Amino acid sequence: MASTLADPALPPRATPARRRQWTTILRQAASLPRARVGLALMAFVIGVAIVGPFVTPHSPTATIVAPFASPSGGAPLGGDELGRDVLSRVLDGGWVLLLMAAAATALGVAAGTAAGVGAAYLQGRWDAAIMRTVDVILAFPQIVLALLLVSIIGPKLWLIVLAVGFSHAPQVARVMRSAALDVSERDFVKATELLGVKRRRIMANEILPNLITPVMVEIGLRLTYSIVIIAGLAFLGFGQAPPAANWGVMINENRSGLVLNPWAVVVPALLIALLTIGANTFTDAVARVTIGVDRQAESGALADALVAVEQP
Amino acid sequence: MSPAIAEHEMTPGNVRVDVQGLQVRLTGTRTDVVDDVSFQVRDGELLGLVGESGSGKTTIALTLLGHTRRGLQITAGHVMVNGTDMASASARELQHLRAAEVAYVPQDPASALNPALRVRTQLVEVLQFHREVVATKGLGDPSARVGQVLEEAGLGATPGILDAYPHQLSGGQQQRVALAMAFALQPSVIVLDEPTTGLDVTTQRHVLDTVRRLSHSYGVAAVYVSHDLAVVAGLVDSLMVLYAGRTVEIGRTADVFGIPAHPYTRRLLQAVPSPERAMTLQGIEGQPPHPTRRPAGCEFAPRCPLAEPACRVSTIPLVSVSAGHVARCRRTELTVGADDRRPPLVPAVQVASADTLLRASGLHARYGSVEVLHGVDLTVGRDECVAVVGGSGSGKTTFARCVVGMHGNWTGEVSFDGDILARLAQSRRRSVLQAMQYIFQNPYTALNPRRTIGTIVEAPLAHFEPSMPRSDRASRVAQVLEDVSLGVDFRDRYPDQLSGGERQRVAIARALVVSPSLLVCDEITSALDVSVQATIIELLRRLQAERDLGLLFITHNLALVRSIAQSVVVLHEGRVVEAGPVETVFERPEDPYTIKLMEDAPTLASAESSATPVEHPPQPLGNV
């Protein structure tokens, strides 16, 4: 029978044998227009944040024009409340914000996923304990929770990262629990249980890899929330100390001069918006690609036919 | 020409369905899913559309309702239903035609009926929406009509049925409600999409009887879609066999089954197990061509034993075999004469050792406080295959799950190789877990979609023999993949790149890699096409002989039992009603339930006699 299968007369059915799933997912995602738009937006804002500090025309803390001066040759985006160059401050004020947002997101998604998968798979007391804790934390609005922690211990940057990350965890846990509940019911998990494999390994090796889609969605969503909350905390005065440039701080500092020099508020706000939209669009595209694999596993025999039809 | 002359009509009825040159393509591409399909159905005639997954049978059936699934488009041909071309009808016209002129009975009534509405509400709704039709056809008062049509569908119009919500009805009752809904407006055409899949044989039998009775008494033209040849054999008047979106054979049912002219039809029939005889099932190796990679010439040629170079050149026309019986094959003169249709009998397997491998005694299993198994006794010999058969709800799957330790709420004793087993797998010894392997029903959920076939098959080995060097493990994996006829190059693929049959082979390989002595197979072929099922059954038979495996084979399909097992245990409502060697139980069943199961099991035999003699030589038809 093996020889029949290897018969060269048979048309090749599957794609080439070696296939790295991640590269495939990213390649397929990259073929979607929304992924390209998202990537371009993210690349632009991240580029500004990374390259920016090295190309500032002036020191971001030096006063060079009149407060809220209109754009001029020396200061293309005008001056801020203290007459500092808005362009230089925009270029310099992104990287700390982005770094903090990324760290908080990673922390929040990791903690939330662990809690959610644990609750879903271990069931019983674990489920009850984890999810009731989550419910209690969820009762506080995220920003209030972060503010509470920061106001108790003080506005340290690591603490803000920790607080924002921690405030994401319950929401991520809720989503991941329901996704993991579905996966834990599948037969391949039961098959592994029947071998007597440890539960920790089952969660890590069998369940987690099947949660790529919701994890991607959560990363995109939580990244945007992180940026907004961290910028919001900066706006409220918790974050980097005053002379340092920061997009969130800039919006706060300069809103009183919105009519005089709108650029000082609009540009940092626009960059935050572009990044948020970009991150969301891109992760949405990745989710769309991975969902095909998951759906196929669920719907049984019909899937063969449908996949044959849907993916020529 | 008409593809079939229904036997009960001396005066042929009007042509109600006339499909000519139908082509369905993926929207915006030149990839066709269905091409060159033509057929007619007359009043009172039942046409069966049969084919395996992906053959286009449902796509064709849905065009009769003017519907195509998302991403598909009718690109050529016409689909005339009662004089209206459904392919070009507007959405508004379709709204009026559906249910009134052409009705649909779905595969899964549980998901087709609205779970939030009572049966009465749902049925009356259809009649109220088509008020003018009810008036024109003189169907009378809606609620009276509902009672009447439920009565006809074999359900009493009692408040118990009318006021029930769908979930309160059994699967068979739900399907009758769906039938009643379809017949309520006395449509002239009815499309039935595998309406008995998922029902057990007795219920299936009753639903099929209802379908036949209603179709004949209303004189509707009915199209019955099915993958199950045995089901259509006793039901339809004429039959169209589809392969890769093409008609490969069409004719009177007796002719197609009696003198199958297309090699695909012949191979398909050889793959169908029979409860009457222990056949060696012959599957069809390979897979249907992908819609984007259709071969030139005959689509079946790459898998066809009779194919010659000329078959691969250009599109094969339909050829007449006898009156009203045509096939898309150049070599029908070879097929119609040959007598290879009856597959050989299974050589009797000698169960050498009287050694008991697995013994269950007095097994009582519960779900919560409900007892579903009431003292089941069963033994499996060391190299024996024992089949456990029963209808849905008989407790056969629960039994398997108790044995492997997946379901823990049971009492009684299960011993394996002399050891008394703990209830749950977690508390059993590693050697037991290794020696007893379980294969799941659904190969689509049994493999982790994120891991390669190689890692999936290697996992049990890595778990049970962690000290084994990587290279040894790799060669064991390669060996076992060869054993299940997949080959080493499958190692780096992912489950979503495999067909259902290939996935089930991977599941078998995963079980075999740790050299178990007992395989527990829970309905492992029920999600597969019949030609694939045959290859899996033959694989298991070969492995059983080669490796001295004990098999506990759970199935609802009596016919399969005959082809694989040496002993059979019949379960009914959680009790063993009959047990013994397969030959004895099948030839001389004693328990009334066993006898009923045998009677209700659909077989091909009914359709194989009374075929029309073939014309010699077969005549080319040109464009049919």
Interface residues (C-beta under 8 A of the other chain):
Chain A: M1 A2 T4 L5 A6 D7 A9 L10 P11 R13 A14 T15 A17 R18 R19 Q21 R186 D187 F188 K190 A191 T192 E193 L194 L195 G196 V197 E206 P209 N210 I212 V293 D294 Q296 A297 E298 S299 G300 A301 L302 A303 D304 A305 V307 A308 V309 E310 P312
Chain B: L26 T29 T31 V33 S53 G54 R69 G71 L72 E285 G286 Q287 P289 H290 P291 T292 R293 P295 P302 R303 V404 G405 M406 A425 Q426 R428 R430 L433 Y438 F440 Q441 N442 Y444 T445 A446 L447 N448 P449 R450 R451 I456 A459 P460 H463 F464 E482 S485 L486 G487 D489 F490 R491 D492 R493 Y494 P495 D496 Q497 L498 S499 G500 A507 R510 A527 L528 D529 T535 L539
